[in-house]
Amino acid sequence: MEQPTIKNSILSYEVDADGIARITIHMTGQPTNLFSLDFVEAYVAAAGRALQDDRVKGVIVTSAHRDFMAGADLKFIGNPPEDRRGLFDGLLRMHREMRDIEKGGKPFVAAINGNALGGGYELALTCHHRIALRKEGLKVGLPETQLGLFPGGGGTQRLPYLIGIQNALMVILQGQTPRVEKAHSLGLVDALADNEEDLLASAKKWILEHPNPLQPWDNRKYRIPGGGVMTPGGAQTIMGAIGNLRKKTHGNYPGATMGLAAIHDGLQLPIDRGLEVEARYFIKAFYSPEAQNLIRTGFFAINEAKKGKAKPEGYDTYQVRKLGILGAGMMGAGIAYVSAKAGMDVVLKDISQEQAEKGKAYSHKLLQKKVSRGYMSESDRDAFLDRIHPTTSADDLRGCDLIIEAVFENPELKARVTREAEAMVDEDKVFASNTSTLPITILAQAAERPQQFIGIHFFSPVDKMPLVEIIVGEETDDRTIAAAVDYVTQIGKVPIVVNDSQGFFTSRVFGTYTGEGALLLSEGVPATMIENVARRVGMPVGPLAVTDEVSLTLALHVMDNMREMPEHTQRIYKLYKTLVQDGREGKKAGKGFYDYPEGAKKHLWSGLSDLFPSNPDALDADTVGKRLLHIMALESYRCLEEGVLRNTTDGDIGSLMGFGFPPYTGGVFSYIDYVGPASFVAECDDFAERFGSRFRVPDSLRNRAVSNQLFYPQKQVV
């Protein structure tokens, strides 16, 4: 007689006295449940047992992990098998097996008691009914396009039948993972339960009431909500989606394009053929360089950095319980917020009590939004705010585990507050400067213990920007580096560690982007073209717009402090100076490259075309786009060669998270691989000849190009 139960490292299977089988997923070797080939094999075996057992009336699929299923195993996705055809055949086999379960004649209900994402939600779609636990933070959806892919487990073919093509396109192409209440309102789940007991009881009840289930895609009388692809409404939806996708991605994310194609092509066919169409498109997306770039940097590298990979080995965790912040301006106030959020007591010091209180008020403003939206209680808000202590007294800094100086970018001022604050803390504590440009080695000269002085460069706004650049001075010791990394991970940010230099890594490289935008303008490329092409190649904001955000006066101040000013920098300086002398200092002044009319949308200043007449010979969008990206990648390589960057991965992470380098490229070094080392060098040589020596390639990079040496070698796929 067949054993009634199964229990292994992937799932368990059991049947209760009422003939209800339960498949409980619990991958013991993983921190969460992951959709993998091993899982599919185990799941199909358990489901097959239920279908063959006459006692079983139906099956509840649930989880013993914190997630129902978090998605696909990205270790597999990030390391594609060499046999492309074999993977395609495996996908088709999986689809056949899941279809056999769907058509097996017994009801399957997904009892979703944790996040159901990607392949986990696609598993739920193969069930005949989906009930989710009404739990805070629980999400349901299909995030695959965020990794350069699209749902490849049947999601493109099944979801439109449930919620219509328009809503399915929104979820799939935007990679949405809505919270459970929103997922229910969209139709991603059929019902909600208030607790786990009700969840299982509701699943059991549905099974007993629906002994002969039929999936919508197997029901000939069923019609897709809003109409199929070839109906007037469906065709209009698809055409609109094509335009919107092109507008949003500019063709840089083929996974999303292929996902749209899978929906369009597959929904015109019976479900089994549609799944085959999906599989063919998925294989193309899976092996695309864009997907591999996004997975390598956007997932693996960033997640490893979040865990503190940059921390030197051999040091215990440096726990910050009390933090001192010098300067309650926007940066200091933001640092206070994220640190208090992590549970730290924060001393927020400024020259006046009014300024210090104003810095604390920033946290109150952010928290009040959460209270008004029901995400936080007033008592929790007040407890949070009680952790921030605004003051003018240096004595309040006593007992701090870490001091972060966040005053104006003035070396004398920074030196004065450093000496005052350092005297208040124990000799084994760490002192940091939140500077974006000034060399840490020079700032550390004001400290009695320069070996415990380090740069911690936050990005604005601090509460939203996830990257933190840690800068190591000439005398900074490893214990201090370890402490800084621990602090950054403690507040939930992503640290990269770089060595000291003028502008460090992020500011230095991003300066080449804004500078190249100014140079293009001076050469006769229209401002509109510069901004539009920048967005077309994947930058979030055009170089002229971001210069306005930073302010032209600040850019001039940074250049005034440069030891040397190359010829092309002198041209940028002259251009900025011309605008500033006309009162066009940037966004804060209400006018810069753009005009900022009150109550209306900003727009490029019409006078730019008079100052910088259009040059027909410069109107080559391909060249404009490459110049903007190539110059950043080239400067990043110089940072690596000079030792400012310690490795290419930190450069890729920093470029994606620090200044918005296009994610589909994987970052500045992945971009060189993406273009091809030989092509990249040849194009830089051409640009150096036509536009200036700033595009001159270092000999070491030229040698890499000759041997086609990639930063991230890829195995041959057949």
C-alpha positions, 0 to 999 in steps of 0.5 A: 500500500502506498505511503499516505505521507511524504516528507523531505527537504523540499516539502511534506504531503499528508492527507487528513481524515476528510480526504483533504491533502496538504502539500506544505513547502518547506525548503530546509536548506534555504532561508526561504522557498525558491522555485527550482527544478528540484522543487518542481520535481518534488511538487509534481510527485506529491500532486501526482500522488493526490490525483491517483489517490481515490480518497483525496478530494482536493489539495491545499498548497501552502508553506511552512516558511515565512514566504509562500514562495519568494520566486525563482532560485537566482543562483540558477538564473545567474548562472545559465546552463550551457545547454540552451535547448535542454533548458527549453525542453525542461520548461516545456516538460514543466508546463506539461506536468503543471497542465496535467495537475490542472486537468487532473479533475481535483481542486487545488487551492493555494493557501498563500500565507507569505509572499508569493512572488515570481515563480511562487505566484505562478505556482499559485496560478496553476491552482484553481483558487487562491486565498491569501492571508491578510498580513502586514507586508505580505506581497503577491506579484510578478517582479521578473522584469526588474531583473531583465526577465519576464514571468516564464512559469506560465504567468503571461498566459494565465494572468490575463484570463483572471484580470484582463489584458490591461491589468495583467500588462501593468503587473507584468511589465512594471514588475509589480508586487502589490500588498495583499489587499491591493492584490485582492482588489486587482484579482491576483488572489480570489479571497482573503483570510484573517488568520492561518486557521481561517486560511486553511478552513476557507481552502478546505471549504472551497475544495468541498464546494468545487469537486469538479474545477475547470480553469478559465483557460480550459473553459471554451465559454469563458472570455478574457475580461475586457476582451482578447487580443484580437478584440477592439479593446484588446488590440487597443490595449496592446498598441498602447502598451507597445508605445508606453513600454517604448517610452519607458524603456527605450528598447533597453530592456528586451525582457519586457519587450519579449514579455509583451510579445509572449502575451500578444502571441500566446493569447491568440492560441490554446493555452498549451501552445501559448505556454510554448510561445512563452517558453521560447521568448523566455529563453531569449530573455534569459540568455540576454546580456541585459538580464545577466547584467541586472541579475549579477549587479542588481541582485547578487552584488547589491545583496552581498554588499547589503550584508557587509561584504566590504567589511575587513575580516577579523572584527567583531560587530561594531554596534552603534547605540548612540550616534552624534551628528554635527550639523542639522541641515538636510544631510544631518537631519536625514542621517538622524532619521535613518539612524533613529529608525534603526533604533539608535539614540541620536544627538543632533547638534547645531550652532543654535537650538532653533536649527537643531530643532528644525533638523528634528522636525524633518523626521517628524514630517516624514513620520507624520505622513506614515501616521496619516496613511495608517502605517504608524501609530502616534505612540510609535511616532512619538517613541521614534522622535524621542530617540532624536535629541536636538542640542547646541551643547558638545557635552551631549556627545559624551557616550556616542559610539560614532560621530558623523560630521555633516556641516558645510563643505568648508575645511576650516569649519569641519576642522573646528567641529571635529576637534570639539566633538572628538574631545567628547568621545572615548578614545576607541570611538570612530569619527566620520565626515559626510563630505562629497568632495573634500579629501578625507586624508586632509580632513583627518589632519584635524583629528587627534586619532586620524586612524579612526577618522573615515568618510561616510558619504550619504546621498540626498535625500538620505531617507530614500537613497540606499547607497553609502560611500565609505572613504578610507583616508591614508591613515584610516585603519581596518577596525575603523573601516569595519565599524563604518561598514557595520554602521551602514548595514545597521541602518539598512543601507548599501555600503561600498568602500573606496580609497581617498581621492578628490571627489572619491568615486561617485562624485568624481565620475558623475561630474564627468556626466554633467560636464559632458552635458555642458560640453555638448551644449557648448559644441552646438548640440541642442539642450533638448537633444542632450536631455532626451538622448540621456534618458533614451540611453537609460539615465534617469535625469539629463545632465543639464537638469541634474546640474540645476538640482546640484546648483551651478554655483556649487559646481563652480565652487568645486572647480575652484578648489581643483588643483589643476583645471584641464582645458575641457574643465575650463570650458565647462567653468566658463559656461557655468560662469556665464549662466551664473553671472546672468543670475541663472544659478540653478533650481533653488534660484528658480532658473538655470538651464531650466526655468522653474515657473511657480505652479507650472512644469519646469522647461528648458530656458529658451535663451540657451539656443541664443547662447549656444547656437545649434551645430548641424555637424553635432546632431548625432544622437548615437554619438551623444549617447555614447559620449555620456556613458563612455566618459563615465565608464572611462573615468571609472576605469581610471579610478580602478587603475589609480586604486580609488576603487578596490574592485570592479563590483563596487564600481558597478554597485556605486554607479547604479545606486549612486548616480543612476547609471543605466541598470540594464548595463550592469554598471560602469564596468559591466558596460565596457563588457556590454559594448565589447572592450575592443569596440569601447576602446575604438570608440574612445579613440575616435572621441579623443581625436574629435572631442578631446584628450579626456577620452584617451584610454589608459594603456592597461585598458587598451591591452585588455581590449587587444586580448578581449579580456572581460571584467566578468567572463561568461561561459559559452552557451549553445 
